Each structure stands twice: as C-alpha cells, then as structure tokens.
C-alpha cells in the first residue's frame, strides 16, 4: 500500500527553499518516491482560499518507506534548512484505493 506525503508550503526564503526542495527531492528519490504534483492554488471551489503558496504531493512505495526516509539522518539534517526556507503543514496518508 503506497503512502502520500502532502505539504502545504508558505515560502519565507525562495533561494533556500529551492535548495531544500532539490536536496529533499534527490533524497526522497533514493527511497523510491515519486513527485505527483507541485503547484499553486489559484482559487477555492469551496470554503476559504488556501493561505499557503504551494502544495506538494509525493508518493512513496509504502508508509514504512516514508517513515524511514523522514527519520533518516540525511533528511533530519535538512529540517533546519526547511524551517529557515518555509513554513509547512505536512500530512501523510495511506493510499487504500
């Protein structure tokens, strides 16, 4: 069963965010991750407009792989850069269908 990593991002430092994005993408690909989508929300179909600037959706082969990637020493070392570069709300989902 695959797992989705969904992040809603508000960028604080564009240059640092690009560095974080590339480094985390390279690392995630080593864990079999695939970027499914990255984009801005131009409007809301229901409710309030999104307060964030960007949404990123990444599929991992499974929750255990996603957890291993997130807990890895290499990714943990990127967290300070992520926090300097952006504010993120990150949620993970197990894909059942």
C-alpha positions as a printed Julia matrix, in Angstrom:
97×3 Matrix{Float64}:
   0.0    0.0    0.0
   1.59   3.3   -1.05
   1.72   6.45   1.06
   1.3   10.11   0.18
   3.31  12.97   1.66
   1.35  16.2    1.23
   2.86  19.53   2.18
   1.22  22.93   2.1
   4.02  25.49   1.9
   4.49  29.17   2.64
   7.9   30.22   1.34
   9.99  32.54   3.52
  13.29  32.47   1.58
  12.99  31.47  -2.11
  16.69  30.65  -2.61
  16.88  28.47   0.49
  13.58  26.85  -0.43
  14.89  25.86  -3.87
  17.99  24.38  -2.19
  15.81  22.44   0.28
  13.45  21.31  -2.48
  16.22  19.92  -4.67
  18.06  18.2   -1.82
  14.9   16.65  -0.35
  13.72  15.55  -3.81
  17.07  13.85  -4.51
  16.96  12.09  -1.14
  13.33  11.02  -1.49
  14.02   9.52  -4.92
  16.59   7.24  -3.28
  13.65   5.88  -1.25
  11.52   5.22  -4.32
   9.46   8.39  -4.0
   7.74   9.99  -6.97
   6.65  13.63  -7.21
   2.98  13.57  -8.23
   2.19  17.27  -8.15
   3.51  20.64  -7.18
   1.5   23.77  -7.74
  -0.3   26.84  -6.54
  -3.99  27.1   -5.64
  -5.45  29.81  -7.89
  -8.89  29.66  -6.23
 -11.09  27.74  -3.81
 -14.09  25.78  -5.08
 -15.47  25.61  -1.56
 -14.53  27.37   1.66
 -11.8   29.96   2.07
  -8.89  30.4   -0.34
  -5.74  28.47   0.61
  -3.48  30.5    2.93
  -0.34  28.79   1.6
   1.6   29.47  -1.6
   2.32  25.96  -2.8
   1.17  22.35  -2.37
   3.47  19.38  -2.97
   2.31  15.76  -3.24
   4.84  12.91  -3.19
   4.04   9.19  -3.4
   6.21   6.68  -1.51
   6.06   2.91  -2.03
   4.66   2.48   1.49
   4.27   4.16   4.87
   7.27   2.29   6.26
   9.44   3.66   3.43
   8.13   7.19   4.0
   8.85   6.86   7.73
  12.36   5.55   7.05
  13.05   8.49   4.69
  11.72  11.03   7.19
  13.64   9.5   10.11
  16.86   9.16   8.13
  19.89  11.09   9.32
  20.15  12.71   5.9
  16.59  14.09   5.96
  16.77  15.11   9.59
  19.8   17.21   8.63
  17.61  19.06   6.08
  14.91  20.06   8.59
  16.7   23.23   9.79
  17.01  24.36   6.16
  13.32  23.54   5.57
  12.33  25.62   8.59
  14.52  28.57   7.55
  13.16  28.44   3.99
   9.47  27.84   4.61
   6.56  27.16   6.89
   4.99  23.81   6.04
   1.94  21.86   7.11
   2.82  18.24   6.34
   0.34  15.37   6.36
   0.79  11.75   5.34
  -1.89   9.39   4.05
  -2.0    5.66   3.42
  -3.44   5.05  -0.04
  -6.22   2.48   0.16
  -7.59   2.67  -3.37
